[in-house]
Amino acid sequence: MTVTVYAIGGGQMVEAILRAALRNKIIEPEATVVTDVSEKRVNYLHENYGVDAQTTINEKKLKSAEIVLLGVRPQDDWEKITAQIGAAEVSAQVISIIAGVTLTQLQTASNTEIAFTRIIPNTLTDTGYGYSGVTLGERAERELVTPFLESFGKVDFIPEEQIDLYTGYAVCGPNYVYNFYIALTNAGVLSGLSRKQANAIALENLKGAAKFLELTGKHPYELLDINNSAGGVGINAQHEIDASGFAAGIQNAVLAAVQRTTELGKKG
Ligand SMILES: NC(=O)c1ccc[n+]([C@@H]2O[C@H](COP(=O)([O-])OP(=O)(O)OC[C@H]3O[C@@H](n4cnc5c(N)ncnc54)[C@H](OP(=O)(O)O)[C@@H]3O)[C@@H](O)[C@H]2O)c1
């Protein structure tokens, strides 16, 4: 089953979402419209994905879409766009990815009864991994939005109060992993491995350790207990990790990301 989508704002995030939805065949290029203010962007999206892309909103196509994707930034004129969606009296499920803009703000700006869903989208859309945090508005229909949302990652239905927390922890999540990967590979090079070897080994260990956690369902402390034998190599490395600011550094980074998301939401 495919859905017809009308996206407003054709930037990086919308492109990543549409690319995954097209690859997973939940949308078709000829049944997908994107409006972006930039002519260059519109041409790029049409040439690369075959979607119908234009610089102004086509009300007829907007009204016939099953899903409207609001993909502009908080500093763009989302209120005007939302008012336009309201005036068109769309019956679509309207999914907003605009950071910091609440369901109440969207509902107010639309000036009518629209089925809004607010999400913080997964950014690993090309991989098949990653979670989007999703809050359904009062009129949203879960079974109508879910197939589209699942075409670009896993879906976690959360209360709206958790959206900022989700942004800082889940959606920024790959950043923490990239940092760990850099630290680990530099350690490999520092100890004498080539960059190529260090990168390959670290990537394999990252994938393998994640798979093993998933397969065993065990807490990592249990796995460390197996690896860290008495007086051995592992427990000596463990001592250095425990003595460093490693855990607190990651935890502080997540808390700072959550705090910044909240601050930006207040500004928007
Ligand atoms: N990127 C991420 O990783 C990420 C993750 C989670 C959530 N988000 C959210 O996703 C939204 C988009 O982010 P992004 O990174 O994709 O930003 P982006 O690449 O800057 O995309 C926004 C696009 O909307 C266009 N635009 C501005 N005003 C418009 C209007 N009135 N009508 C139609 N198009 C308009 C912009 O054109 P101009 O540039 O020419 O103004 C730009 O092409 C934001 O609200 C952001 O918070 C992004």
The ligand as an ORCA input file, in Angstrom:
! r2SCAN-3c Opt
* xyz 0 1
  N      18.393     18.024      9.856
  C      18.159     17.255     10.913
  O      18.976     16.402     11.271
  C      16.865     17.389     11.680
  C      16.598     16.458     12.696
  C      15.389     16.547     13.377
  C      14.486     17.574     13.081
  N      14.788     18.475     12.111
  C      13.810     19.531     11.823
  O      13.474     19.464     10.455
  C      13.168     20.768      9.970
  C      13.974     21.008      8.705
  O      15.350     20.928      9.023
  P      16.435     20.761      7.876
  O      17.723     20.468      8.562
  O      15.928     19.852      6.842
  O      16.464     22.276      7.351
  P      16.753     22.804      5.875
  O      17.660     21.844      5.165
  O      17.186     24.213      6.021
  O      15.320     22.724      5.192
  C      14.313     23.689      5.283
  C      13.872     23.999      3.870
  O      12.637     24.708      3.888
  C      12.727     25.767      2.922
  N      11.749     26.801      3.264
  C      11.878     27.881      4.072
  N      10.726     28.585      4.113
  C       9.848     27.934      3.322
  C       8.499     28.174      2.945
  N       7.815     29.206      3.413
  N       7.903     27.312      2.082
  C       8.593     26.235      1.585
  N       9.866     25.972      1.901
  C      10.501     26.796      2.764
  C      14.156     26.218      3.033
  O      14.567     27.005      1.925
  P      15.726     28.135      2.173
  O      16.886     27.425      2.778
  O      15.981     28.649      0.780
  O      15.116     29.147      3.106
  C      14.881     24.863      3.112
  O      15.122     24.330      1.824
  C      13.506     21.746     11.075
  O      12.335     22.194     11.713
  C      14.359     20.936     12.010
  O      14.206     21.332     13.328
  C      15.953     18.390     11.391
*
